[in-house]
Amino acid sequence: MSLSLIQKYNVPGPRYTSYPTVPYWVEDVFSIELWKKTLLQSFAQSNATEGISLYIHLPFCESLCTFCGCHKRITKRHEVEHPYIEAVLKEWQLYCQLFPEKPIIKEIHLGGGTPTFFSAVNLQRLINGILSKAAVAENYEFSFEGHPNNTTREHLQTLYNLGFRRVSFGVQDYAEKVQNAIHRIQPFHNVAKVTFWAKEIGYTSISHDLVFGLPFQSVENIVDTIEKTNSLSPDRLAFYSYAHVPWMKGNGQRGFKDEDVPRDDEKRKLYEIGKQLLAKKGYHEIGMDHFAKKRDSLFTAFQEGNLHRNFMGYTASKTQLMIGLGVSSISDSWFSFAQNEKTLEDYYARLEQNEIPVYRGHLLTEEDLIIRKHILNLMCQFTTSWYDTHNYFDELPEVLTQLKEMESDGLLILQHNAITVTEKGKPFVRNICMAFDLRLKRNAPQTQLFSMTV
């Protein structure tokens, strides 16, 4: 990739886990009653046909990783587990009371924070409590995020017995200097141990999360990390760009200097070398930042055009309704977004009042729904079209005019009624999506809201 392209397109931009992105939600017309209305509308349309997804946020961590942008609470006090699980189960009960029939669960994902902060016994109590009020779809997928340092064989076996078949382990980078900078110290043998346990128990999809662009990270570090990763042969990988946004994260990202973070062509070189190595090892690029072996369901979904992206990241199948449980979780009814209270104190207080603990959200307009579809298509399939007139919107000619320069740079192919991202353009898919982002263009931020796209 040429340095000129990196310099040209390396601008702040969203990662598009949703459209509109959270900074562009229109909160003043949102209400909890309107959220419930769209929730029930989506439930009626999709529960019996595809089921629903649950994202459960487990926010506790024993130590702070300085690369992390998630909502978390740092503590070593494990007595916090019981009341939190009770709160999540109460929240789920409030939702179930709204539904006219038993929900059918297609996906559960445990995210954090550190889900394996919780004991295996408490995780079992949580999942059994969730499933006691629901049915499970035939083609369900349950997954969780495990920390290699504290995931036990009991964690893996207990969740496997409950139906979990996919696990993701956070690796980031194996270099000691990088690990010290991001305050995430975990030896290779810890990752190897939990990976082998998961394989022995029978997990069918094991994922490792890697990050490029971390402070002090070098090409040698990337090569070493990918070689070590390949020796464990996970089924899929996330190879994320480190988002250096210290203005949003307080002191968490100030344990190192700005100049310690790779920039522009230096950072992109880490990605390009990593991507080439992954291809040689049999990993195929799936959407943005993700790679999978042919044996993995994510690869199959990409090949068959079923790949989906939401607040949980990429998934192998789509559900119209995703409910987020737990502090700070975001729900998606397709017609609206709703975010829970972001502090534990406010989250608990709302539940004590027998209220669904949503504090803000966004109702999608007809225009939002069309733009969302185009951005999802680009993110999941690297192409989108408007052969169907329902996918046309008034500003489309203006968007296509803006994209002509990207076409000249070889990043995409403009056809009469479609766009296809080229291989050269895949690293710039966020930039291409930004051309469709009408809310961003109509109200450009005066301060930096997003990480850099490259």
QUIWO-V698876 format. One line per field, one symbol per residue. ss: DSSP state (2 for helix, 1 for strand, 0 for the rest). psi: psi as a letter, one per 30 degrees, with the letter a starting at -180 (. if undefined). A space follows every 50 residues. Layout:
ss->???
psi->???
This chain:
ss->00222222200100000000022200222002222222222222220000 01111111011000000000001100000222222222222222222200 00111111111100222002222222222220011111111111110000 00222222222001111111110002222222000002222222222222 20001111111100100022222222222222000111111000000002 22200002221002222222222222222200011100011100002222 22220001110011100000011110000111000111110002222222 22000001111110022222222222222220111000222000022222 22222222000111000111100002222222222202222200000000 0100
psi->kkeeeeeegilkllfhflkllefgkjffgkleeeeeeeeeeeeeffefef alkkkjkjfkkflkkffkglklkklgjfffeeeeeeeeeeeeeeeffekf lkkjkekkkjlaajegekleeeeeeeeeeeffgllklehljkllkkkffg kleeeeeeeeffgkfkkkkkedkfkeeeeeeghijjlefeeeeeeeeeee egkfjkkkklklglkgkleeeeeeeeeeeeffhlelkkilkkjjifffgb ffggglleffkklceeeeeeeeeeeeeeefggkkkjbkgkkklffkfeee eeefggklkaffbklflkkekkkkklkfkkljgefllkklkfkeeeeeee efghkkhkflakkkleeeeeeeeeeeeeeefglllhekffgklegeeeee eefeeeeeggflkkaeglkkkleffefgeeeeefffieeeefikkfljfl lkf.
